Amino acid sequence: MIKQGSKIDEVSTSQIKINVPVEKNIILGRILSGINSNREIKTLWRIMNVNAIERLGYTDHGPTHFNIVANYGLQIARILIKRGVEMSIVKDFGLTNHHAEVVIFLASLMHDLGMSIHRVNHEMFSLFIARDFLKEILNFMPIEEQTVVISETLHAIISHSHGSAGKTSTVEGGVVRIADALDMSKGRSRIPYKMGKIDIHSVSANAIKSVTVSEGIKEPVEIKIVMTTEAGVFQVDDFIEEKLELSGLAKYVHVRAFLEEHGKERDYKDFS
């Protein structure tokens, strides 16, 4: 029996909570409640962070990361829907935008589950772990509806893979790919830097002050990235080349980088 006060005791696990704006999505609200009461997935998240941070010196791959990704993902999806972009689950299967939000939410929470096994090929390991959770969490749906949502969620999970291996064929998968990469600000990506891992990746990540998503003017989505030093542009370029361009959604997204100097922000680079 695990003693109270250990890294994965019942008390500490129960304190983990995902918070996203459900709005009028009743399905999402029900699933959110199920996730927040699921001790198994919360324990897996803690295991993943031990592997990622303490054993490998990588960035956070735990509930804080997933909460950030889910919020970015839902924010992007709702802007796209508002601006008339049709979600793939709606177009191809006749389900609703609420189902699309569910796919994005679940993939955001489960895309790194494979880190509980190994960093290498963790995207593929995530698939079979996630499928078991998905069948349990979505068991209230009719079987046909459940099967579509599970399949689309698994596709969105694999869509965050590195490079062209993660090229997606759905809007939802593209949203998750982008949202995952946007978790790069402040202390989030500074963990390797603080642990003494000094390379271009950690130095660049350390230079990202904030990332915000809003509705754009020409393109539906505008992403604003504020850097404290010019080194941050490496992180931004990597996001553009590795994530955005392979998401299938680049035409809907406008990225702007700003450099903060003496407490003021100035335009640094426009990625239009």
C-alpha positions as CSV (number, residue, x, y, z in Angstrom):
1,M,0.0,0.0,0.0
2,I,1.3,3.4,-1.0
3,K,1.9,5.6,2.1
4,Q,0.2,9.0,2.3
5,G,2.6,11.8,1.4
6,S,4.3,9.8,-1.4
7,K,4.4,11.1,-4.9
8,I,1.4,9.1,-6.0
9,D,-0.7,8.7,-2.9
10,E,-4.5,8.9,-3.1
11,V,-4.7,12.3,-1.5
12,S,-2.3,14.0,-4.0
13,T,-3.9,12.2,-6.9
14,S,-7.4,13.4,-5.9
15,Q,-6.2,17.0,-6.0
16,I,-5.5,16.8,-9.7
17,K,-8.3,18.6,-11.6
18,I,-8.8,19.5,-15.3
19,N,-10.6,22.8,-15.8
20,V,-12.0,23.9,-19.2
21,P,-14.9,26.0,-20.2
22,V,-17.7,23.6,-21.0
23,E,-20.1,26.3,-22.2
24,K,-23.3,24.6,-23.5
25,N,-21.6,21.3,-24.4
26,I,-23.5,18.8,-22.2
27,I,-21.5,15.9,-23.5
28,L,-18.2,17.6,-22.7
29,G,-19.4,18.4,-19.2
30,R,-20.3,14.8,-18.5
31,I,-16.9,13.6,-19.9
32,L,-15.0,16.3,-17.9
33,S,-16.7,15.0,-14.7
34,G,-15.7,11.5,-15.5
35,I,-12.1,12.4,-16.2
36,N,-11.8,14.4,-12.9
37,S,-13.1,11.4,-10.9
38,N,-10.9,8.8,-12.7
39,R,-8.0,7.9,-10.3
40,E,-6.3,5.6,-12.8
41,I,-5.7,8.2,-15.5
42,K,-4.6,10.7,-12.9
43,T,-2.1,8.2,-11.6
44,L,-0.8,7.6,-15.1
45,W,-0.3,11.3,-15.6
46,R,1.9,11.4,-12.4
47,I,3.9,8.4,-13.6
48,M,4.4,10.1,-17.0
49,N,5.9,13.2,-15.3
50,V,8.3,11.1,-13.3
51,N,9.5,9.6,-16.6
52,A,9.5,12.9,-18.5
53,I,11.0,15.3,-15.9
54,E,12.9,13.3,-13.3
55,R,14.3,10.5,-15.4
56,L,14.7,12.1,-18.8
57,G,15.0,15.9,-18.0
58,Y,12.2,16.8,-20.5
59,T,9.4,19.3,-20.2
60,D,6.2,18.7,-18.2
61,H,4.0,15.9,-19.5
62,G,1.5,15.9,-16.8
63,P,-2.0,17.3,-15.9
64,T,-0.8,20.9,-16.1
65,H,0.3,20.4,-19.7
66,F,-2.8,18.6,-20.7
67,N,-5.0,21.3,-19.1
68,I,-3.2,24.0,-21.1
69,V,-3.4,22.0,-24.3
70,A,-7.1,21.3,-23.8
71,N,-7.9,24.9,-23.2
72,Y,-5.9,26.1,-26.2
73,G,-7.5,23.4,-28.3
74,L,-11.1,24.3,-27.4
75,Q,-10.4,28.0,-27.8
76,I,-9.0,27.4,-31.4
77,A,-11.8,25.0,-32.3
78,R,-14.5,27.4,-31.1
79,I,-13.0,30.3,-33.1
80,L,-12.8,28.1,-36.3
81,I,-16.4,27.0,-35.8
82,K,-17.5,30.6,-35.3
83,R,-15.7,31.6,-38.6
84,G,-17.4,28.8,-40.6
85,V,-14.7,26.1,-40.7
86,E,-16.4,22.7,-40.7
87,M,-15.2,20.1,-38.3
88,S,-14.3,16.8,-39.8
89,I,-16.5,14.7,-37.5
90,V,-19.4,16.9,-38.7
91,K,-18.6,16.7,-42.4
92,D,-17.7,13.1,-42.6
93,F,-20.0,11.4,-40.0
94,G,-22.8,13.8,-39.5
95,L,-22.1,14.3,-35.8
96,T,-22.0,17.7,-34.1
97,N,-19.6,20.4,-33.2
98,H,-20.0,19.3,-29.6
99,H,-18.6,15.9,-30.6
100,A,-15.7,17.7,-32.3
101,E,-14.9,19.5,-29.0
102,V,-15.0,16.1,-27.2
103,V,-12.5,14.7,-29.6
104,I,-10.2,17.6,-29.2
105,F,-10.6,17.6,-25.4
106,L,-9.9,13.8,-25.0
107,A,-7.0,13.8,-27.4
108,S,-5.5,16.8,-25.6
109,L,-5.6,14.8,-22.3
110,M,-4.4,11.5,-23.7
111,H,-1.9,12.3,-26.4
112,D,1.1,11.5,-24.2
113,L,-0.2,8.5,-22.3
114,G,2.5,6.4,-23.9
115,M,5.1,8.3,-21.9
116,S,4.2,6.1,-19.0
117,I,5.9,3.3,-21.0
118,H,8.7,5.0,-22.9
119,R,9.6,8.3,-24.6
120,V,10.5,6.6,-27.9
121,N,7.3,5.9,-29.9
122,H,5.2,7.2,-27.1
123,E,2.6,8.5,-29.6
124,M,1.9,5.0,-30.7
125,F,1.9,3.6,-27.2
126,S,-0.6,6.2,-26.3
127,L,-3.1,4.8,-28.8
128,F,-3.8,1.4,-27.1
129,I,-3.7,2.9,-23.6
130,A,-6.2,5.6,-24.6
131,R,-8.5,3.2,-26.3
132,D,-9.3,1.4,-23.1
133,F,-10.0,4.7,-21.3
134,L,-12.1,6.0,-24.2
135,K,-14.4,2.9,-24.2
136,E,-15.0,3.4,-20.5
137,I,-15.5,7.1,-20.5
138,L,-17.8,7.1,-23.6
139,N,-19.8,4.0,-22.6
140,F,-23.0,6.2,-22.3
141,M,-23.0,6.9,-26.1
142,P,-24.7,4.7,-28.6
143,I,-22.2,2.2,-30.0
144,E,-22.0,3.8,-33.5
145,E,-21.5,7.2,-32.1
146,Q,-19.0,6.0,-29.5
147,T,-17.0,4.1,-32.2
148,V,-16.7,7.2,-34.4
149,V,-15.6,9.5,-31.5
150,I,-13.0,6.9,-30.3
151,S,-11.5,6.6,-33.8
152,E,-11.4,10.3,-34.4
153,T,-9.8,10.8,-31.0
154,L,-7.1,8.2,-31.7
155,H,-6.4,9.9,-35.0
156,A,-6.0,13.2,-33.2
157,I,-3.6,11.6,-30.7
158,I,-1.3,10.3,-33.4
159,S,-1.5,13.6,-35.2
160,H,0.8,15.2,-32.6
161,S,3.7,12.9,-33.7
162,H,7.0,14.6,-34.6
163,G,7.5,15.8,-38.1
164,S,5.6,14.4,-41.1
165,A,4.6,11.3,-39.2
166,G,2.0,13.5,-37.5
167,K,0.5,14.9,-40.6
168,T,-3.3,14.8,-40.0
169,S,-6.3,14.4,-42.2
170,T,-8.8,16.0,-39.8
171,V,-9.4,19.5,-38.5
172,E,-9.6,18.1,-35.0
173,G,-6.2,16.5,-35.3
174,G,-4.7,19.7,-36.6
175,V,-6.1,21.6,-33.7
176,V,-4.6,19.2,-31.2
177,R,-1.2,19.3,-33.0
178,I,-1.2,23.1,-32.8
179,A,-2.5,23.3,-29.2
180,D,0.1,20.8,-28.0
181,A,2.9,23.0,-29.4
182,L,1.6,26.2,-27.9
183,D,2.5,25.1,-24.3
184,M,5.9,26.8,-24.5
185,S,5.7,29.8,-22.2
186,K,7.3,30.9,-18.9
187,G,8.1,28.1,-16.5
188,R,6.4,25.5,-18.6
189,S,9.3,24.9,-21.0
190,R,12.0,26.1,-18.7
191,I,12.2,22.9,-16.7
192,P,15.2,21.5,-18.7
193,Y,16.9,24.9,-18.5
194,K,16.5,25.0,-14.7
195,M,17.9,21.4,-14.5
196,G,21.1,22.5,-16.2
197,K,20.3,21.4,-19.7
198,I,21.7,24.3,-21.7
199,D,21.2,24.0,-25.5
200,I,19.4,26.0,-28.2
201,H,16.1,24.3,-27.4
202,S,16.2,25.1,-23.7
203,V,17.6,28.6,-24.1
204,S,14.9,29.4,-26.8
205,A,12.1,28.0,-24.6
206,N,13.4,30.0,-21.7
207,A,12.9,33.2,-23.8
208,I,9.1,32.7,-24.4
209,K,7.2,34.9,-22.0
210,S,3.6,34.3,-23.1
211,V,1.4,32.7,-25.8
212,T,-2.1,34.0,-26.4
213,V,-4.8,32.8,-28.8
214,S,-7.6,35.2,-30.1
215,E,-9.9,35.6,-33.0
216,G,-8.1,37.2,-35.9
217,I,-9.1,39.7,-38.5
218,K,-8.1,38.2,-41.9
219,E,-7.4,34.7,-40.6
220,P,-9.8,33.2,-38.1
221,V,-7.1,32.5,-35.4
222,E,-4.4,34.8,-34.3
223,I,-1.5,33.5,-32.1
224,K,0.6,36.1,-30.3
225,I,4.0,35.0,-28.9
226,V,5.9,37.4,-26.7
227,M,9.7,36.8,-26.3
228,T,12.1,38.3,-23.8
229,T,15.1,37.7,-26.0
230,E,15.6,37.0,-29.7
231,A,16.6,33.4,-28.9
232,G,12.9,32.7,-28.7
233,V,12.5,32.9,-32.4
234,F,14.0,29.5,-32.7
235,Q,11.1,28.1,-30.7
236,V,8.6,30.0,-32.9
237,D,10.2,28.9,-36.1
238,D,10.1,25.3,-34.9
239,F,6.4,25.6,-34.1
240,I,5.7,27.0,-37.6
241,E,7.7,24.3,-39.4
242,E,7.1,21.2,-37.3
243,K,3.5,21.8,-36.1
244,L,1.5,24.5,-37.9
245,E,2.6,23.7,-41.5
246,L,1.7,20.0,-41.0
247,S,-1.5,20.6,-39.2
248,G,-3.5,21.4,-42.4
249,L,-4.8,24.6,-40.7
250,A,-2.0,27.0,-41.5
251,K,-4.3,29.0,-43.8
252,Y,-6.6,29.7,-40.9
253,V,-3.8,30.8,-38.5
254,H,-1.8,34.1,-38.2
255,V,1.2,34.0,-36.0
256,R,2.9,37.2,-34.7
257,A,6.0,37.3,-32.6
258,F,6.8,40.3,-30.3
259,L,10.0,41.1,-28.4
260,E,9.6,42.7,-24.9
261,E,12.2,45.4,-24.3
262,H,12.3,47.6,-21.2
263,G,8.7,46.6,-20.3
264,K,7.3,47.4,-23.8
265,E,6.4,45.0,-26.6
266,R,7.5,45.6,-30.2
267,D,6.6,43.7,-33.4
268,Y,9.5,41.3,-34.1
269,K,8.2,39.0,-36.9
270,D,5.0,38.4,-38.7
271,F,4.4,34.9,-39.9
272,S,1.6,35.5,-42.4
